[in-house]
Amino acid sequence: MPYINIQVTREGTAPGRSAMTEEEKAALIAGASQLMLDVLDKPLESTFVVIDEVPTENWGWGGLPALEFRRRRAAGKP
């Protein structure tokens, strides 16, 4: 029984939105499940998909909070 965990920052996918839409989540669930079927022959009904929307302040990389990392990258700073 496959378990897929998708984590994204809770920012929305368009200006002014603070989260993904139900339609976007449904598309991710369908696509991830279909990929398991196509690649590993795992039946759709046995594949579990969980989407975690993580607040941006709880997300980081490069040793920095995500928003600071993005600001520095946009400014051309390491």
HUKA-V643794 format. One record per pair of residues at least 12 apart in sequence whose C-alpha atoms are under 10 Angstrom apart, sorted by sequence separation. I is the first residue (numbers start at 1). J is the second residue. If there is no record, write none. Layout:
[[I J] [I J]]
This chain:
[[8 20] [32 44] [33 45] [33 46] [34 47] [30 44] [33 47] [32 47] [33 48] [32 48] [33 49] [62 78] [32 49] [29 47] [6 25] [29 48] [30 49] [29 49] [28 49] [29 50] [6 28] [28 50] [29 51] [6 29] [28 51] [5 29] [4 29] [25 50] [26 51] [6 32] [25 51] [5 32] [4 32] [4 33] [3 33] [2 33] [4 36] [3 36] [20 53] [2 36] [19 53] [18 53] [19 54] [19 55] [18 55] [2 40] [2 42] [1 42] [2 43] [12 53] [1 43] [2 44] [10 52] [11 53] [1 44] [2 45] [3 46] [4 47] [5 48] [6 49] [7 50] [8 51] [9 52] [10 53] [11 54] [1 45] [2 46] [3 47] [4 48] [5 49] [6 50] [7 51] [8 52] [9 53] [10 54] [11 55] [1 46] [2 47] [3 48] [4 49] [5 50] [6 51] [7 52] [8 53] [9 54] [10 55] [11 56] [1 47] [2 48] [3 49] [4 50] [5 51] [6 52] [7 53] [8 54] [9 55] [10 56] [1 48] [2 49] [3 50] [4 51] [5 52] [6 53] [7 54] [8 55] [9 56] [10 57] [8 56] [9 57] [10 58] [9 58] [10 59] [9 59] [8 59] [9 60] [9 66]]
